[in-house]
Amino acid sequence: MTVFLSRLRLPLRTLLRTCWCGLLRHLQRFVLALAATTLLFGASAHANSGYTQTRYPIVLVHGLFGFDSFLGVDYFYGIPSALSQDGARVFVAQVSAANSTEVRGEQLLKQVKNIMAITGASKVNLIGHSHGGPTIRYVAGVAPQLVASVTSIGGVNKGSRVADILRGVAPAGGLSEAVVNNAAKAFVALINLGSGGTSLPQTPTAALSSLSTAGSLDFNRRFPQALPTGCGSGAELVNGVRYYSWTGTLPLTNVLDISDGALSIMSLVFGEANDGLVSACSSRLGKHLGDYRQNHLDEVNQVVGLRDWFSVDPVTLYRQQANRLKLLGL
Ligand code: CA
C-alpha cells in the first residue's frame, strides 16, 4: 500500500508541478500581455513628449469669423488638442466676432486675468489670427507684464484692402452703410447661431473701421510695439514681450474647400502677395517666421483641414511655435 502510494505520489507531484508551472506560465503571459497593453494604451492616451510644454498657458484668439465652434467644428481646427497632447495648457478665448480692436482687447484682457487666476500662471502666451493679431497686441500694449509672447498669424496689422473697400462703399450714416451693417450683422448672427449664440456685443462697422488701413494706422500710433517700418521683421523683444508672425500667401489652395472661391475673388483687390483677406506686408509683426502656401482660413486649418497637401501642415506651425516658446523658457 505504502509502495503504491509512494508510486502514486511521484506522478501526482509531477502532475501538480506540471499544472502549477503551466498555470504560472499562463499567469506570466497574462501579466506580460496586460503590461504591454497598459504601455500601449498609456502611450496613446498620454503621448506627452513635452514638445509643446510651454511654461505659460497658450491663449488662442479668433478673428472676425469669431466662432469658438461652428456646427461642431473648432475655429482653430484641431489645434488646441495638438498643442495640449504634448504638454501645453491651452485656452481658447471668446471675444466679440465683430467689434473694435479696443473692445475685443478689453474682453480678452479680462479673460487673460481669469486664466491666470485659474492656472496660477504669472503670464500667458497669446496667439491671434486675423483680427486676433491686433487684439493680442492691445493686451500686450496695455499690460505687458501679463504677456510672455505675442504671435500674430495672418494678422491685420496694417489694415486690409477688403475692409477699405467695404468701408468705401459704406459712407458714415448713409443708406448703404445701413445695408452693409445689416448684411454683416446677419452674417455674424449666422455664425453665432452655429456656435450656440453669444451675448457679446457685435458692431460690424466698428470692426471694419479697426480693420481698415486708416483705422489700423490710428491704432498703430498708439500701439507701435514690434511693427516693422517696411515689409520685413520688426523687433523681436519689446517691453519684455516676444513678438512673432507668419502668414499665408496663396488664396486658392484646395478646390474642394467652399471658402476658397470667396478668398480667391477677394485676393484680386490687393495687387500684392496676400492670403485672400490680408496682405503679406500687413501681417508682419516682430520676428517674421515665414510665408506659406495657405489662404486666410488655412491658417487656422479650415475648412476642416482642406488645404494644399504639398505645403506644411498648418497645425505643425503652431506646434513648432509652442516649442520655440518653450525653448525660450516662456
Ligand atoms: Ca482651406
Boltz pocket constraint, residues with backbone or C-beta under 6 A from the ligand:
constraints:
  - pocket:
      binder: B
      contacts: [[A, 253], [A, 254], [A, 257], [A, 297], [A, 298], [A, 301], [A, 302], [A, 303], [A, 305], [A, 306], [A, 307]]
      max_distance: 6.0
